[in-house]
Amino acid sequence: MIPFTPTAFRFPDRVAQSAWIEHVPFMFWLVDALRPGRFVELGVHNGISYCAACQAIELLHLDCSCYAIDSWKGDEHAGFYGEEVYADLAAYHDPRYAAFSRLVRANFDMAAAHFEDGSIDLLHIDGLHSYDAVAHDFETWRPKLAPNAVVLFHDTNVRERDFGVFRLWAEIAADRPHFEFLHGHGLGVLGMGDDFPRALEALFAAGRTAEGREGVRTIFAHLGQAVGQSATMAETIKKVERDAIARGADLRGVVSSAFPAGQDAIREELTNAVEIVRLRTVLAENPKNDGALSNLSLALNRNNRVDEAVDAIKQAIEMRPDAGRYAHLGNLEARRRNWPAAIDAMREATVRAPDMDVFAQRLAQITADSEK
Ligand SMILES: C[S@@+](CC[C@H](N)C(=O)[O-])C[C@H]1O[C@@H](n2cnc3c(N)ncnc32)[C@H](O)[C@@H]1O
């Protein structure tokens, strides 16, 4: 069996509907196992696979430069989309990962010229999925790969429309170290050399026996399913919330009768969503209600919507600053691992309420966490 570290069991910070979402646990595992010095992704769209890699790279403090390459216009298989996709990703990505990662808005072929030969340790090919397109991307970028690079191919298990990744995979994987996942539309993991870290060797070894394949596939399919279901739930709740705001509906009764005991997690999340709707409605009537903003921030945080929670508490602080609000902001920034802002906010809380030992203790804890 392959070795595991806790990294593979984390939940992605960025979730959205994506055919890739079920492979996030494997991306976490792979980044930890391979520890690449350079990662390039061809085909990024809303950044689910790419941001998963960045999350793991940041978490593990890896010395890795990352490049996300896409026209951000879409293609025949992914569908064509508007400017909002790039804008949404850039707004998420840049504040978190700009220190080591860049979104490169370009055609794959044009971008290739800007990378040195032999420089990429991990390449993820996820552009157009016809046989000709994916074979072309592989051939174009092959000289750029480091001697023991790993290449990921998404959609190796799609056998409809004119998807042809499975044909290319059959041609190139047979005489190289490899592993193929079948869930989440299929993901091929290809070793380009013959000298890999121990965990990667174990993955390729597992791929050589039916028993090994079944074991690894089962584990990652289950992990992936859990991530996929949570993402679907989060999206659904947001949609319900948007619809409710649009209709001015009161959903509290609906939630408590719709979810019987035993579904406490869903019930709690929906209850929070209803509270968010209620507070937004209050704020629509009186945008200067700083108490509602503060409560909104707490409810958003309970539903793991940390960025929105930060926005809300900052607005509340602007209207009426107090120690508790600064302490809440400090905790939120710590959740985002935005250490300087977390320390500043928590320090402000201690200054405003010097007798509150709990704030001083939190400040010490956050300062210690920031140094790990
Ligand atoms: C399947 S999506 C990528 C999905 C993404 N990896 C995820 O995690 O959800 C494919 C993307 O490739 C981009 N694309 C396809 N061919 C391209 C090309 N030749 N140059 C630049 N971008 C391309 C499209 O704009 C589209 O956003």
The ligand as an SDF file (V2000), in Angstrom:
LIG
                    3D

 27 29  0  0  0  0  0  0  0  0999 V2000
  -11.3510   21.1700  -18.6980 C   0  0  0  0  0  0  0  0  0  0  0  0
  -10.9780   22.8340  -18.4610 S   0  0  0  0  0  0  0  0  0  0  0  0
   -9.8120   22.8080  -17.1500 C   0  0  0  0  0  0  0  0  0  0  0  0
  -10.3960   22.3200  -15.8420 C   0  0  0  0  0  0  0  0  0  0  0  0
   -9.5740   22.5930  -14.6140 C   0  0  0  0  0  0  0  0  0  0  0  0
   -8.2960   21.9130  -14.6200 N   0  0  0  0  0  0  0  0  0  0  0  0
  -10.3310   22.2900  -13.3270 C   0  0  0  0  0  0  0  0  0  0  0  0
   -9.7180   21.9940  -12.3110 O   0  0  0  0  0  0  0  0  0  0  0  0
  -11.5660   22.3610  -13.3060 O   0  0  0  0  0  0  0  0  0  0  0  0
  -10.0500   23.2070  -19.8950 C   0  0  0  0  0  0  0  0  0  0  0  0
   -9.5210   24.6370  -20.0100 C   0  0  0  0  0  0  0  0  0  0  0  0
   -8.4880   24.6380  -21.0070 O   0  0  0  0  0  0  0  0  0  0  0  0
   -8.4920   25.8720  -21.6940 C   0  0  0  0  0  0  0  0  0  0  0  0
   -7.8450   25.6310  -22.9980 N   0  0  0  0  0  0  0  0  0  0  0  0
   -8.0980   24.6340  -23.8640 C   0  0  0  0  0  0  0  0  0  0  0  0
   -7.2420   24.6710  -24.8930 N   0  0  0  0  0  0  0  0  0  0  0  0
   -6.4200   25.7290  -24.6760 C   0  0  0  0  0  0  0  0  0  0  0  0
   -5.2910   26.2690  -25.3740 C   0  0  0  0  0  0  0  0  0  0  0  0
   -4.8190   25.7110  -26.4840 N   0  0  0  0  0  0  0  0  0  0  0  0
   -4.6660   27.3500  -24.8590 N   0  0  0  0  0  0  0  0  0  0  0  0
   -5.1200   27.9280  -23.7100 C   0  0  0  0  0  0  0  0  0  0  0  0
   -6.1800   27.4330  -23.0000 N   0  0  0  0  0  0  0  0  0  0  0  0
   -6.8110   26.3480  -23.4730 C   0  0  0  0  0  0  0  0  0  0  0  0
   -9.9330   26.2840  -21.7430 C   0  0  0  0  0  0  0  0  0  0  0  0
  -10.0550   27.6900  -21.8020 O   0  0  0  0  0  0  0  0  0  0  0  0
  -10.5080   25.6770  -20.4440 C   0  0  0  0  0  0  0  0  0  0  0  0
  -10.6250   26.6810  -19.4560 O   0  0  0  0  0  0  0  0  0  0  0  0
  1  2  1  0
  2  3  1  0
  2 10  1  0
  3  4  1  0
  4  5  1  0
  5  6  1  0
  5  7  1  0
  7  8  2  0
  7  9  1  0
 10 11  1  0
 11 12  1  0
 11 26  1  0
 12 13  1  0
 13 14  1  0
 13 24  1  0
 14 15  1  0
 14 23  1  0
 15 16  2  0
 16 17  1  0
 17 18  1  0
 17 23  2  0
 18 19  1  0
 18 20  2  0
 20 21  1  0
 21 22  2  0
 22 23  1  0
 24 25  1  0
 24 26  1  0
 26 27  1  0
M  CHG  2   2   1   9  -1
M  END
$$$$
